[in-house]
Amino acid sequence: MDGAIHKSRKTRILEAIVIAALVFITATIGSRATIPNIPEWYEGLNKPSFNPPNWIFGPVWTLLYALMTYAAWRVLGRPESQRDLVKLAIIFILQLFFNALWSIVFFGMHNPTVGLLVVVCLEVSVIVMILAFAKYDRIAALTQLPYAAWVAFASLLNLAIVFLNLSAS
């Protein structure tokens, strides 16, 4: 966009570092809440037939976090005003919040029911992010479609786990 806020190369590099750090922190929180709870708690849950093998989650989330970082960096270089920049940053950070919160609630607190509410909030926040990103950078928005699809799948999986484990609660 021609009216985009002019930023120096050094500022754009700093933005990339901050975005990557925020995403890394989110991934670390999620991982620390999840991994210790897989062997005993998660493995003991009744899961639907479409539950993927545990090994798939790490590579998928790694790719999604990389795309998330790239998309945020692209789009944060485009706003025409400081107000728009702040709005996009808040939307991005909000979805990161729900992303980390889901792992804490579902795995860390062993609460798939509340986790379902959080993952739905995550899905809504990802869709809002995609729509906001699309106003500034179509590629950034498109790179987030796999994220929205994966969270939709995670929501369905979470819902199935809630129903399959009702008697265990």
Biotite code that builds the C-alpha atoms (Angstrom):
import biotite.structure as struc

atoms = struc.array([
    struc.Atom([0.000, 0.000, 0.000], chain_id="A", res_id=1, res_name="MET", atom_name="CA", element="C"),
    struc.Atom([1.282, 3.414, -0.869], chain_id="A", res_id=2, res_name="ASP", atom_name="CA", element="C"),
    struc.Atom([0.006, 4.984, 2.355], chain_id="A", res_id=3, res_name="GLY", atom_name="CA", element="C"),
    struc.Atom([1.685, 2.461, 4.634], chain_id="A", res_id=4, res_name="ALA", atom_name="CA", element="C"),
    struc.Atom([3.644, 3.793, 7.592], chain_id="A", res_id=5, res_name="ILE", atom_name="CA", element="C"),
    struc.Atom([7.275, 4.112, 6.551], chain_id="A", res_id=6, res_name="HIS", atom_name="CA", element="C"),
    struc.Atom([9.494, 1.861, 8.627], chain_id="A", res_id=7, res_name="LYS", atom_name="CA", element="C"),
    struc.Atom([13.227, 1.396, 8.493], chain_id="A", res_id=8, res_name="SER", atom_name="CA", element="C"),
    struc.Atom([14.809, -1.952, 7.767], chain_id="A", res_id=9, res_name="ARG", atom_name="CA", element="C"),
    struc.Atom([16.025, -2.065, 11.367], chain_id="A", res_id=10, res_name="LYS", atom_name="CA", element="C"),
    struc.Atom([12.443, -1.534, 12.620], chain_id="A", res_id=11, res_name="THR", atom_name="CA", element="C"),
    struc.Atom([11.133, -4.340, 10.392], chain_id="A", res_id=12, res_name="ARG", atom_name="CA", element="C"),
    struc.Atom([13.854, -6.691, 11.679], chain_id="A", res_id=13, res_name="ILE", atom_name="CA", element="C"),
    struc.Atom([12.971, -5.771, 15.256], chain_id="A", res_id=14, res_name="LEU", atom_name="CA", element="C"),
    struc.Atom([9.293, -6.430, 14.490], chain_id="A", res_id=15, res_name="GLU", atom_name="CA", element="C"),
    struc.Atom([10.188, -9.857, 13.107], chain_id="A", res_id=16, res_name="ALA", atom_name="CA", element="C"),
    struc.Atom([12.144, -10.677, 16.261], chain_id="A", res_id=17, res_name="ILE", atom_name="CA", element="C"),
    struc.Atom([9.296, -9.540, 18.547], chain_id="A", res_id=18, res_name="VAL", atom_name="CA", element="C"),
    struc.Atom([6.687, -11.469, 16.560], chain_id="A", res_id=19, res_name="ILE", atom_name="CA", element="C"),
    struc.Atom([8.850, -14.591, 16.512], chain_id="A", res_id=20, res_name="ALA", atom_name="CA", element="C"),
    struc.Atom([9.458, -14.257, 20.270], chain_id="A", res_id=21, res_name="ALA", atom_name="CA", element="C"),
    struc.Atom([5.715, -13.934, 20.982], chain_id="A", res_id=22, res_name="LEU", atom_name="CA", element="C"),
    struc.Atom([4.941, -16.968, 18.854], chain_id="A", res_id=23, res_name="VAL", atom_name="CA", element="C"),
    struc.Atom([7.802, -18.933, 20.434], chain_id="A", res_id=24, res_name="PHE", atom_name="CA", element="C"),
    struc.Atom([6.543, -18.072, 23.936], chain_id="A", res_id=25, res_name="ILE", atom_name="CA", element="C"),
    struc.Atom([3.039, -19.203, 22.943], chain_id="A", res_id=26, res_name="THR", atom_name="CA", element="C"),
    struc.Atom([4.386, -22.460, 21.522], chain_id="A", res_id=27, res_name="ALA", atom_name="CA", element="C"),
    struc.Atom([6.504, -23.053, 24.616], chain_id="A", res_id=28, res_name="THR", atom_name="CA", element="C"),
    struc.Atom([3.570, -22.484, 26.973], chain_id="A", res_id=29, res_name="ILE", atom_name="CA", element="C"),
    struc.Atom([1.459, -24.856, 24.901], chain_id="A", res_id=30, res_name="GLY", atom_name="CA", element="C"),
    struc.Atom([4.162, -27.487, 24.760], chain_id="A", res_id=31, res_name="SER", atom_name="CA", element="C"),
    struc.Atom([4.878, -27.344, 28.497], chain_id="A", res_id=32, res_name="ARG", atom_name="CA", element="C"),
    struc.Atom([1.187, -27.710, 29.293], chain_id="A", res_id=33, res_name="ALA", atom_name="CA", element="C"),
    struc.Atom([0.698, -30.511, 26.775], chain_id="A", res_id=34, res_name="THR", atom_name="CA", element="C"),
    struc.Atom([3.671, -32.868, 26.656], chain_id="A", res_id=35, res_name="ILE", atom_name="CA", element="C"),
    struc.Atom([3.780, -33.946, 30.321], chain_id="A", res_id=36, res_name="PRO", atom_name="CA", element="C"),
    struc.Atom([0.056, -34.742, 30.213], chain_id="A", res_id=37, res_name="ASN", atom_name="CA", element="C"),
    struc.Atom([0.025, -36.948, 27.130], chain_id="A", res_id=38, res_name="ILE", atom_name="CA", element="C"),
    struc.Atom([1.355, -40.268, 28.508], chain_id="A", res_id=39, res_name="PRO", atom_name="CA", element="C"),
    struc.Atom([-0.993, -40.739, 31.439], chain_id="A", res_id=40, res_name="GLU", atom_name="CA", element="C"),
    struc.Atom([-3.920, -38.352, 31.185], chain_id="A", res_id=41, res_name="TRP", atom_name="CA", element="C"),
    struc.Atom([-4.482, -37.849, 27.426], chain_id="A", res_id=42, res_name="TYR", atom_name="CA", element="C"),
    struc.Atom([-3.724, -41.460, 26.555], chain_id="A", res_id=43, res_name="GLU", atom_name="CA", element="C"),
    struc.Atom([-6.329, -42.520, 29.109], chain_id="A", res_id=44, res_name="GLY", atom_name="CA", element="C"),
    struc.Atom([-9.142, -40.513, 27.491], chain_id="A", res_id=45, res_name="LEU", atom_name="CA", element="C"),
    struc.Atom([-11.664, -42.047, 25.135], chain_id="A", res_id=46, res_name="ASN", atom_name="CA", element="C"),
    struc.Atom([-10.938, -40.530, 21.724], chain_id="A", res_id=47, res_name="LYS", atom_name="CA", element="C"),
    struc.Atom([-12.817, -40.657, 18.415], chain_id="A", res_id=48, res_name="PRO", atom_name="CA", element="C"),
    struc.Atom([-11.698, -42.809, 15.513], chain_id="A", res_id=49, res_name="SER", atom_name="CA", element="C"),
    struc.Atom([-10.512, -39.704, 13.634], chain_id="A", res_id=50, res_name="PHE", atom_name="CA", element="C"),
    struc.Atom([-8.035, -38.772, 16.373], chain_id="A", res_id=51, res_name="ASN", atom_name="CA", element="C"),
    struc.Atom([-4.644, -38.395, 14.633], chain_id="A", res_id=52, res_name="PRO", atom_name="CA", element="C"),
    struc.Atom([-1.526, -40.092, 15.981], chain_id="A", res_id=53, res_name="PRO", atom_name="CA", element="C"),
    struc.Atom([0.284, -38.019, 18.613], chain_id="A", res_id=54, res_name="ASN", atom_name="CA", element="C"),
    struc.Atom([3.412, -37.619, 16.455], chain_id="A", res_id=55, res_name="TRP", atom_name="CA", element="C"),
    struc.Atom([1.529, -35.472, 13.902], chain_id="A", res_id=56, res_name="ILE", atom_name="CA", element="C"),
    struc.Atom([0.787, -32.606, 16.291], chain_id="A", res_id=57, res_name="PHE", atom_name="CA", element="C"),
    struc.Atom([4.384, -31.369, 16.656], chain_id="A", res_id=58, res_name="GLY", atom_name="CA", element="C"),
    struc.Atom([5.111, -30.984, 12.925], chain_id="A", res_id=59, res_name="PRO", atom_name="CA", element="C"),
    struc.Atom([1.690, -29.471, 12.209], chain_id="A", res_id=60, res_name="VAL", atom_name="CA", element="C"),
    struc.Atom([1.980, -26.891, 14.986], chain_id="A", res_id=61, res_name="TRP", atom_name="CA", element="C"),
    struc.Atom([5.563, -26.065, 13.990], chain_id="A", res_id=62, res_name="THR", atom_name="CA", element="C"),
    struc.Atom([4.391, -25.284, 10.455], chain_id="A", res_id=63, res_name="LEU", atom_name="CA", element="C"),
    struc.Atom([1.376, -23.311, 11.687], chain_id="A", res_id=64, res_name="LEU", atom_name="CA", element="C"),
    struc.Atom([3.518, -21.245, 14.073], chain_id="A", res_id=65, res_name="TYR", atom_name="CA", element="C"),
    struc.Atom([6.002, -20.499, 11.275], chain_id="A", res_id=66, res_name="ALA", atom_name="CA", element="C"),
    struc.Atom([3.177, -19.387, 8.969], chain_id="A", res_id=67, res_name="LEU", atom_name="CA", element="C"),
    struc.Atom([1.674, -17.324, 11.775], chain_id="A", res_id=68, res_name="MET", atom_name="CA", element="C"),
    struc.Atom([4.977, -15.525, 12.334], chain_id="A", res_id=69, res_name="THR", atom_name="CA", element="C"),
    struc.Atom([5.426, -14.864, 8.626], chain_id="A", res_id=70, res_name="TYR", atom_name="CA", element="C"),
    struc.Atom([1.855, -13.605, 8.189], chain_id="A", res_id=71, res_name="ALA", atom_name="CA", element="C"),
    struc.Atom([2.031, -11.264, 11.166], chain_id="A", res_id=72, res_name="ALA", atom_name="CA", element="C"),
    struc.Atom([5.350, -9.853, 9.981], chain_id="A", res_id=73, res_name="TRP", atom_name="CA", element="C"),
    struc.Atom([3.954, -9.257, 6.482], chain_id="A", res_id=74, res_name="ARG", atom_name="CA", element="C"),
    struc.Atom([0.781, -7.585, 7.661], chain_id="A", res_id=75, res_name="VAL", atom_name="CA", element="C"),
    struc.Atom([2.327, -5.414, 10.365], chain_id="A", res_id=76, res_name="LEU", atom_name="CA", element="C"),
    struc.Atom([4.384, -3.727, 7.660], chain_id="A", res_id=77, res_name="GLY", atom_name="CA", element="C"),
    struc.Atom([1.251, -2.594, 5.803], chain_id="A", res_id=78, res_name="ARG", atom_name="CA", element="C"),
    struc.Atom([-1.005, -0.424, 8.013], chain_id="A", res_id=79, res_name="PRO", atom_name="CA", element="C"),
    struc.Atom([-1.576, 3.159, 7.018], chain_id="A", res_id=80, res_name="GLU", atom_name="CA", element="C"),
    struc.Atom([-1.941, 4.439, 10.573], chain_id="A", res_id=81, res_name="SER", atom_name="CA", element="C"),
    struc.Atom([-0.630, 3.750, 14.037], chain_id="A", res_id=82, res_name="GLN", atom_name="CA", element="C"),
    struc.Atom([-4.224, 2.992, 15.097], chain_id="A", res_id=83, res_name="ARG", atom_name="CA", element="C"),
    struc.Atom([-4.518, 0.237, 12.452], chain_id="A", res_id=84, res_name="ASP", atom_name="CA", element="C"),
    struc.Atom([-1.148, -1.166, 13.479], chain_id="A", res_id=85, res_name="LEU", atom_name="CA", element="C"),
    struc.Atom([-2.217, -1.374, 17.121], chain_id="A", res_id=86, res_name="VAL", atom_name="CA", element="C"),
    struc.Atom([-5.545, -2.971, 16.142], chain_id="A", res_id=87, res_name="LYS", atom_name="CA", element="C"),
    struc.Atom([-3.786, -5.666, 14.086], chain_id="A", res_id=88, res_name="LEU", atom_name="CA", element="C"),
    struc.Atom([-1.267, -6.317, 16.862], chain_id="A", res_id=89, res_name="ALA", atom_name="CA", element="C"),
    struc.Atom([-4.052, -6.719, 19.434], chain_id="A", res_id=90, res_name="ILE", atom_name="CA", element="C"),
    struc.Atom([-5.936, -9.148, 17.175], chain_id="A", res_id=91, res_name="ILE", atom_name="CA", element="C"),
    struc.Atom([-2.761, -11.167, 16.643], chain_id="A", res_id=92, res_name="PHE", atom_name="CA", element="C"),
    struc.Atom([-1.893, -11.238, 20.345], chain_id="A", res_id=93, res_name="ILE", atom_name="CA", element="C"),
    struc.Atom([-5.467, -12.158, 21.291], chain_id="A", res_id=94, res_name="LEU", atom_name="CA", element="C"),
    struc.Atom([-5.379, -15.292, 19.152], chain_id="A", res_id=95, res_name="GLN", atom_name="CA", element="C"),
    struc.Atom([-1.982, -16.159, 20.653], chain_id="A", res_id=96, res_name="LEU", atom_name="CA", element="C"),
    struc.Atom([-3.565, -15.810, 24.096], chain_id="A", res_id=97, res_name="PHE", atom_name="CA", element="C"),
    struc.Atom([-6.384, -18.233, 23.237], chain_id="A", res_id=98, res_name="PHE", atom_name="CA", element="C"),
    struc.Atom([-3.863, -20.568, 21.592], chain_id="A", res_id=99, res_name="ASN", atom_name="CA", element="C"),
    struc.Atom([-1.800, -20.881, 24.787], chain_id="A", res_id=100, res_name="ALA", atom_name="CA", element="C"),
    struc.Atom([-4.864, -20.858, 27.040], chain_id="A", res_id=101, res_name="LEU", atom_name="CA", element="C"),
    struc.Atom([-6.363, -23.862, 25.267], chain_id="A", res_id=102, res_name="TRP", atom_name="CA", element="C"),
    struc.Atom([-3.322, -26.024, 26.022], chain_id="A", res_id=103, res_name="SER", atom_name="CA", element="C"),
    struc.Atom([-3.313, -24.868, 29.634], chain_id="A", res_id=104, res_name="ILE", atom_name="CA", element="C"),
    struc.Atom([-7.022, -25.599, 30.126], chain_id="A", res_id=105, res_name="VAL", atom_name="CA", element="C"),
    struc.Atom([-7.348, -28.792, 28.081], chain_id="A", res_id=106, res_name="PHE", atom_name="CA", element="C"),
    struc.Atom([-4.067, -30.500, 28.943], chain_id="A", res_id=107, res_name="PHE", atom_name="CA", element="C"),
    struc.Atom([-2.714, -28.663, 31.977], chain_id="A", res_id=108, res_name="GLY", atom_name="CA", element="C"),
    struc.Atom([-6.004, -28.486, 33.878], chain_id="A", res_id=109, res_name="MET", atom_name="CA", element="C"),
    struc.Atom([-7.380, -31.731, 32.366], chain_id="A", res_id=110, res_name="HIS", atom_name="CA", element="C"),
    struc.Atom([-10.573, -29.923, 31.441], chain_id="A", res_id=111, res_name="ASN", atom_name="CA", element="C"),
    struc.Atom([-11.831, -30.745, 27.924], chain_id="A", res_id=112, res_name="PRO", atom_name="CA", element="C"),
    struc.Atom([-15.218, -29.108, 28.626], chain_id="A", res_id=113, res_name="THR", atom_name="CA", element="C"),
    struc.Atom([-13.801, -25.664, 29.357], chain_id="A", res_id=114, res_name="VAL", atom_name="CA", element="C"),
    struc.Atom([-11.158, -26.375, 26.714], chain_id="A", res_id=115, res_name="GLY", atom_name="CA", element="C"),
    struc.Atom([-13.993, -26.629, 24.189], chain_id="A", res_id=116, res_name="LEU", atom_name="CA", element="C"),
    struc.Atom([-15.123, -23.096, 25.059], chain_id="A", res_id=117, res_name="LEU", atom_name="CA", element="C"),
    struc.Atom([-11.548, -21.836, 24.730], chain_id="A", res_id=118, res_name="VAL", atom_name="CA", element="C"),
    struc.Atom([-10.911, -23.579, 21.384], chain_id="A", res_id=119, res_name="VAL", atom_name="CA", element="C"),
    struc.Atom([-14.109, -22.047, 19.980], chain_id="A", res_id=120, res_name="VAL", atom_name="CA", element="C"),
    struc.Atom([-12.837, -18.628, 21.118], chain_id="A", res_id=121, res_name="CYS", atom_name="CA", element="C"),
    struc.Atom([-9.524, -19.472, 19.443], chain_id="A", res_id=122, res_name="LEU", atom_name="CA", element="C"),
    struc.Atom([-11.294, -20.337, 16.184], chain_id="A", res_id=123, res_name="GLU", atom_name="CA", element="C"),
    struc.Atom([-13.265, -17.087, 16.264], chain_id="A", res_id=124, res_name="VAL", atom_name="CA", element="C"),
    struc.Atom([-10.094, -15.102, 16.985], chain_id="A", res_id=125, res_name="SER", atom_name="CA", element="C"),
    struc.Atom([-8.245, -16.819, 14.105], chain_id="A", res_id=126, res_name="VAL", atom_name="CA", element="C"),
    struc.Atom([-11.098, -15.993, 11.709], chain_id="A", res_id=127, res_name="ILE", atom_name="CA", element="C"),
    struc.Atom([-11.124, -12.376, 12.922], chain_id="A", res_id=128, res_name="VAL", atom_name="CA", element="C"),
    struc.Atom([-7.354, -12.273, 12.395], chain_id="A", res_id=129, res_name="MET", atom_name="CA", element="C"),
    struc.Atom([-7.671, -13.647, 8.860], chain_id="A", res_id=130, res_name="ILE", atom_name="CA", element="C"),
    struc.Atom([-10.333, -11.076, 7.966], chain_id="A", res_id=131, res_name="LEU", atom_name="CA", element="C"),
    struc.Atom([-8.277, -8.245, 9.466], chain_id="A", res_id=132, res_name="ALA", atom_name="CA", element="C"),
    struc.Atom([-5.112, -9.432, 7.718], chain_id="A", res_id=133, res_name="PHE", atom_name="CA", element="C"),
    struc.Atom([-6.955, -9.695, 4.397], chain_id="A", res_id=134, res_name="ALA", atom_name="CA", element="C"),
    struc.Atom([-7.593, -5.937, 4.411], chain_id="A", res_id=135, res_name="LYS", atom_name="CA", element="C"),
    struc.Atom([-3.836, -5.337, 4.265], chain_id="A", res_id=136, res_name="TYR", atom_name="CA", element="C"),
    struc.Atom([-2.179, -8.399, 2.783], chain_id="A", res_id=137, res_name="ASP", atom_name="CA", element="C"),
    struc.Atom([-3.951, -11.199, 0.943], chain_id="A", res_id=138, res_name="ARG", atom_name="CA", element="C"),
    struc.Atom([-0.982, -13.575, 1.169], chain_id="A", res_id=139, res_name="ILE", atom_name="CA", element="C"),
    struc.Atom([-0.787, -13.111, 4.937], chain_id="A", res_id=140, res_name="ALA", atom_name="CA", element="C"),
    struc.Atom([-4.483, -13.926, 5.226], chain_id="A", res_id=141, res_name="ALA", atom_name="CA", element="C"),
    struc.Atom([-4.230, -16.961, 2.953], chain_id="A", res_id=142, res_name="LEU", atom_name="CA", element="C"),
    struc.Atom([-1.327, -18.407, 4.949], chain_id="A", res_id=143, res_name="THR", atom_name="CA", element="C"),
    struc.Atom([-3.635, -18.519, 7.967], chain_id="A", res_id=144, res_name="GLN", atom_name="CA", element="C"),
    struc.Atom([-6.320, -20.678, 6.347], chain_id="A", res_id=145, res_name="LEU", atom_name="CA", element="C"),
    struc.Atom([-4.549, -23.922, 7.352], chain_id="A", res_id=146, res_name="PRO", atom_name="CA", element="C"),
    struc.Atom([-4.459, -22.592, 10.927], chain_id="A", res_id=147, res_name="TYR", atom_name="CA", element="C"),
    struc.Atom([-8.222, -21.945, 10.868], chain_id="A", res_id=148, res_name="ALA", atom_name="CA", element="C"),
    struc.Atom([-8.813, -25.405, 9.393], chain_id="A", res_id=149, res_name="ALA", atom_name="CA", element="C"),
    struc.Atom([-6.613, -27.102, 12.002], chain_id="A", res_id=150, res_name="TRP", atom_name="CA", element="C"),
    struc.Atom([-8.303, -25.253, 14.874], chain_id="A", res_id=151, res_name="VAL", atom_name="CA", element="C"),
    struc.Atom([-11.712, -26.203, 13.431], chain_id="A", res_id=152, res_name="ALA", atom_name="CA", element="C"),
    struc.Atom([-10.541, -29.829, 13.406], chain_id="A", res_id=153, res_name="PHE", atom_name="CA", element="C"),
    struc.Atom([-9.191, -29.439, 16.963], chain_id="A", res_id=154, res_name="ALA", atom_name="CA", element="C"),
    struc.Atom([-12.588, -28.053, 17.992], chain_id="A", res_id=155, res_name="SER", atom_name="CA", element="C"),
    struc.Atom([-14.341, -31.090, 16.539], chain_id="A", res_id=156, res_name="LEU", atom_name="CA", element="C"),
    struc.Atom([-11.835, -33.402, 18.212], chain_id="A", res_id=157, res_name="LEU", atom_name="CA", element="C"),
    struc.Atom([-12.260, -31.565, 21.527], chain_id="A", res_id=158, res_name="ASN", atom_name="CA", element="C"),
    struc.Atom([-16.064, -31.829, 21.230], chain_id="A", res_id=159, res_name="LEU", atom_name="CA", element="C"),
    struc.Atom([-15.843, -35.560, 20.542], chain_id="A", res_id=160, res_name="ALA", atom_name="CA", element="C"),
    struc.Atom([-13.541, -36.042, 23.533], chain_id="A", res_id=161, res_name="ILE", atom_name="CA", element="C"),
    struc.Atom([-16.005, -34.195, 25.769], chain_id="A", res_id=162, res_name="VAL", atom_name="CA", element="C"),
    struc.Atom([-18.877, -36.440, 24.646], chain_id="A", res_id=163, res_name="PHE", atom_name="CA", element="C"),
    struc.Atom([-16.862, -39.663, 24.753], chain_id="A", res_id=164, res_name="LEU", atom_name="CA", element="C"),
    struc.Atom([-15.702, -38.957, 28.289], chain_id="A", res_id=165, res_name="ASN", atom_name="CA", element="C"),
    struc.Atom([-18.917, -37.675, 29.889], chain_id="A", res_id=166, res_name="LEU", atom_name="CA", element="C"),
    struc.Atom([-19.227, -40.662, 32.195], chain_id="A", res_id=167, res_name="SER", atom_name="CA", element="C"),
    struc.Atom([-15.558, -40.354, 33.181], chain_id="A", res_id=168, res_name="ALA", atom_name="CA", element="C"),
    struc.Atom([-16.083, -36.809, 34.535], chain_id="A", res_id=169, res_name="SER", atom_name="CA", element="C"),
])
